Amino acid sequence: METVPLHLRKFMAPEYVFGAGSAGLIGQSVRNLGGRRALLVLDPGVLAHGLHRSAMASLVEAGVEAVLFSATSSNPREGEIMAGAEVYREKGCDCLVAVGGGSPMDCAKGIGIVSANDRHILAFEGVDNVSRPGPPLVCIPTTSGTGAEVSQFAIVNDTGRRVKIAIVSRTLVPDLALLDPGLTLSMPPDLTAHTGFDALSHAVEAYLSNAASPTTDLFALEAIRLIQSNLVSAIRCPEDPGARAGMLRASLYAGMAFSNAILGAVHAMAHSLGGFLDLPHGLCNAVLLDHVLVYNRRVAPDRCADIARALGVDDSKEDALTDRIRTLKEQAGIRESLQSMGVRREDLDELTRKAMEDPCLLTNPGQPTFEDIRGLYELAF
């Protein structure tokens, strides 16, 4: 199925620098953006591995004062973002630097818009609800999956409702992304697998999206090819620089694809699931992806055939795509089901209701009903 080129489409992406040593440009980059006192946002894992030290050194060398904020969890909560915004104001910061996976980057995005608009983070839920852009933001990913360093998304765990909300706004696109594959070498196998499937889900859903364009298609398919070639190697040989660079590039391309084409049912269901039980986002995507493709193959068979070819399988076989996804999950060591993750059958109605309210569902290639979504959860149970 060809995307009609006459349809109006936009494409947004920040400046990025890719390659070994790019993280050393943090200080100079912040100075170029006018920053003098940066709030450095990271999570406890980044702090424990010392991955922030080079960032701190680079900032200091450039004459930028650094204020550390590491009180963010793997699924950033609304209270953590509000606490970070308070630190930002109290310390007189004028810019943000995020080092880590999607959580610190989403947290930094949230801190920025809260500080600029003086509103609670949950007030921005939905699409285009941010009036004023936040301060300059530089992102340095240490995982290969979220694409948050180039996206217009921020995902926040609303603990009151036990659901992840999506904030979508062009004001959330970072000013600069510095992508240094060397920072991803310390990722353990399970995190490599989970973030890899996050990137794969981004690319697959961007390609299937009803808001896709020829530009997002290019990035989505190349991301899928890179994941096919590099994910298993990155898991089994974690210090392989080629595999790590390939996965970081895949994450970048998938991020640019989904930031513009948006996502679909996998992410709508994963946001509901992850917020309900505070589960790793990439794992939720991996558990759901092949099951949702059973539905999407019926409504977008030609596009699914393209994805199958990008994954190196014979697209003429009806189950080729889902079989390949399941094989890749097995090779990545992902064997969880909803039941093994703590979901009860009596939870499925609530999970379905919350998934139906997620804005990512609007760009799924078909519009599944409540019964469809519940049935997909059942398949993953």
N, C-alpha and C positions, 0 to 999 in steps of 0.2 A: 504494500500500500504506500503510494507516494504522498508526501505532504504537499498540499496545494500551495505553490509558491506565492500566490496572490493574497493569501491570508496574512493579516497584519501580525507581525511577530517582532519582539524586541530581544536584545541580548545584552546583558550586563555582566561585567567581570572586573575585578580590581586589578591593579598592577600586581604582578608576582615575579619573584626571582627564584629560579629552580637550580639546585646544584649543590655540590659539596662546598661547605664553608659559607653558604648564604646566610646562615643564622648569625654570622659575625657582623652583618650589616645592620643589626637592630639599632644600635646607638645612632649611627649616621642617619638612618631612615627616620627615626623619631625626631631628630634635630631638623631634618628637611621638612617635616610636617609641622614644625613650630613648637614641638613639645619641649618642656623644661623639667616637668615633674610627672613621671609616669606611674600609674598604678599597674604593677606587674601581677597579672592574674594567672594562677596555676592551681593544680589540685595536689593533694598530699602525695600522690604517686610520683609526680614530677619532682616535688620537693625532696622526697626520699631518694630518688635516683640522682639528684643533683643536676638535672637537665636545665635548670634555670641559671646556673652559675655563669655560663658564658654570656647569657643575656644580661645579667647584672653587670658583668665586667664591661661589656660593650657599651651599655648605657652610661656607666660611670666614666669610661674613657672619653665619651662624647660630651661629657659635662651635663648629663641628664640625671637628675635625682630619681631614685627608684624607691617606691613604696610597695611592699610585698603584701599580697592578699591571697591566701591559700585555703580559705574556709569554704571550699566548694566541693560537692560530692560528685559521684559519677553520673548522676542525673540532677543537674542544678535545680535547686528548689527556689521558690519565690522569696523565702526569707533570706537565703544566702545572697541573692542578688540585691535585695534591699539593704542588707548589711554592708555589702561591697560598695554600694552607692553612698552610704553614710561615710565610710572610710575615704572614699574619693573626695567627698566634700570637705570633710574634716582636715584632710592633709593638703588641701589646695591643689589637687592634681589637675593637669590640663590635657592628658592623653592616656591611652590605654595600650598595654602590650599583653597579649595572651599567649602563653606557652603551654602546650599539652594537646589533649584530644578535643573532641567536640564540646565537652562540658566546660572547661575553662573559656573556650572561645565563645560559647553561647552565654556564659555568665558575664563575660566582658561586654558583649553586645548589649545585654540587659542592663548592666551598670551604666553604660553610655547613654542609653535612651532615657533611663530613669533620671539620671543627672541632668540631662538637657531639657526634659519636659516636666520634671517635678511631679510625676504621677507614679502610682503603684505599678509594678511590672505587669500584673494580670490585666490591667486596663488596656494593654496594647494587643490583647489576643485577637487573632484574625489577620485580615489582609489590609494593608495600607492604613493602619490606625496610629502611625507615629507621625506627629506634626513636625517636630524639630529633629534634625539629625544629631547624633551623639558626637563627642569629641573624636579626634583622630584615633584610629585603631590599627595596630599592626599585629598580625597573627602568625605564629610559628608552630605548625603542627608537629607533634611527636608520634602520631599514629597515622595509619594510612586507611582512611575509611570515611570520615564524616563529611569532608568537603566544606566544613564550616568556615574555613579560611577564605573561601571565595563566594559564599552563598548569601542570599538575602533572607535566610531563615534563622530564627533562634527558637529552640525548643526548651520549654520550662516545665518543671514538674509542679503542678498545682496540687499541693498535698491535701488541701481541704476537700477537693473533689476526687482525689486519687486518679488523676489523669494528666498526661502530658499535653500541654497546649502549644500550638504553633503561632509564632509571631512572624509575619511575612511583610517585609518592607524594604524598599531600595535603600533606605537609610541604614540598614544593617549590613550592607556590603562593606567589608573592611577596606581601608585605604591601601593596604599593602599586605601581601602574604610572602613570607620567606620560607621556602621549602627545601630543607636540608635532609637528604636521605639518611645521613649519619645519625640523626636524632631518633630514628625509628629502630635502630639496631637492638635496643634493649627490650623491645616488646616481646613478652612471652608468647608461646604458641597459641594459647587460647585467645588472647587479645588480638593477635595477628589474624586469626581465623574470624573472629567476630567482626572486627573492623573491615576485614576484606569482604565479608558478606554484606556489610553496610554499604560499601562502595558498589558492589555488584547490584544490590537492590536499587540504589540510586540510578545507576546506568540503565538497568532494565526498565524501571518505571518511567524514567525520562523518555526513553525510546517509545514506550507504549502510550505515553500521555497524549490526550487529545489537544494539548497545547504545544506539542513538539514542533520543531522547525528544521529545515535542512541543516542549520548550524548546530543545534543541540543534537541532532542525529549523528553528526560527525564525531562529536565528543563522546556521546553515549556508546556508540559501537566500538570506538577505539579503546575506551575504558574496559569494555567487556573483553576485548581481545587481550589487553594487557593483564587482566585478572586471570584469564584462562592460562596465560603463559607463565605467570609469576607467583600466584597465591600459594600453591602447594610447596614450591621451592622456598618461599619466604618462611613458611611454617617449619619445614624440615631442616632448612639450612639458614637459620636466622641471621647469620653474619655474612650472607651472600649479598654483596653490595648491589649487584645487578638486579636481583629479585626485589630487594628493598626499594631501589629507585623505581623499578617498574610499577610496584604497588603504590608508591607515593604519587607517581604520575597518573596512575589509574584513578586514584582518589581525587586528584585535582580535576581531571577531565570529567569524571562523573559529577563532581560538585558543580562545575560550570553548566553541565547539562541539566541537572535537576533544579538548580537555582532559577533557571529560565523556563524550563518546560513543566516544572513542579513534579509531583509524584503520583501516587495512586493508592490502591486498596491495601497493599502490603504495609505502607507507612501509617495509614489511618488505623489499621488494626494493631500495628506495633506500638503506636503512641498510646492507644487504649490499654494494651497489655502491660507495657513498661511502666506506665503511671500507676496502674492498679496494684502491681506487686513490686515496684521499684527494681525492675530487671534490666540487664544490659541491653541497650538498644540494638546493637548489631546481632546479638543472639536472637532477639525477638524477630528481627527481619529474616534471619536464616531459617528459623523454625517455620515461618509462614510462607516464604517465597514460592516454593514449588507448589504448594496447595493453591495459592492465589493464581498462579499461572495456569492451573487447570481451568479456572473460570475465564481468564483473559485470553487463552488460546481460542476459545469459542467465539469471542467477539473481535479478535484482532489476529487471525491466523497468519496472515502474510508477515506482519511485524514480528510475531513470535518465531516465524521461520528465519527471519533475518538474525534474530538473537541466537537461535540455535547454530546457525552457520558461524557466527562470531565466536561461539564456544567450541567450534570445531567438530560438530556432529552433523549427521545426515538429517536435514530438515524434512525429508519426505516421510519419515516415520512419525506417526501421530504422537507418540509419547517421548520423542527424542529429546525435547527440551527439558521436560520435567525429570526424565531419567538422568540427564547430564547434571542438572542441579543437584539431584540426590546423590549422585556419585561424588560430586565435588564436596558436598557436605560430609560424606563419609571420609573422604581423603583428608578433610580439614579437622576431623575428629568431633564434628557436631552431630550428636545423636539424641539431643533432648527433644521432648514433646511437651505440649502444654501441661499435661498431667505431671510429668517429672519436674516441671518448673513451679509447681504448686497451685495450678489452676484447678478449680473444682467445676464440675458440670453445671452446678447451680450458679456459677459466675458468668456463664456464657451470655446470658441475656443482657447483663449490665455491660460486659465488654462490647457486645454488639451495638448497644445503644450509643455508647461513647464513640465507637468507631464511626458510626453513621453521622455523627456531628463534626467529625474532623474535616477541615477544608481540603486535605489531600485527596479525599474521595472524589471531589468534583472533577479532577483531571484523569481519573481512571478511564480507560478506553470504553468500557461499558459502565452503566450505572447500576451496581448491584443493589438488590433489595435487602431489607432486614433479614429475611430468610436466607438469602444468598450468603451474607456475611456470617451469620450464625453457622451456616453449613460449612463454611471454610474453616471457622474455628473448630468445628467438630472434626474435620479431616485432620487437623493438626493436633488433636487431643491425644 
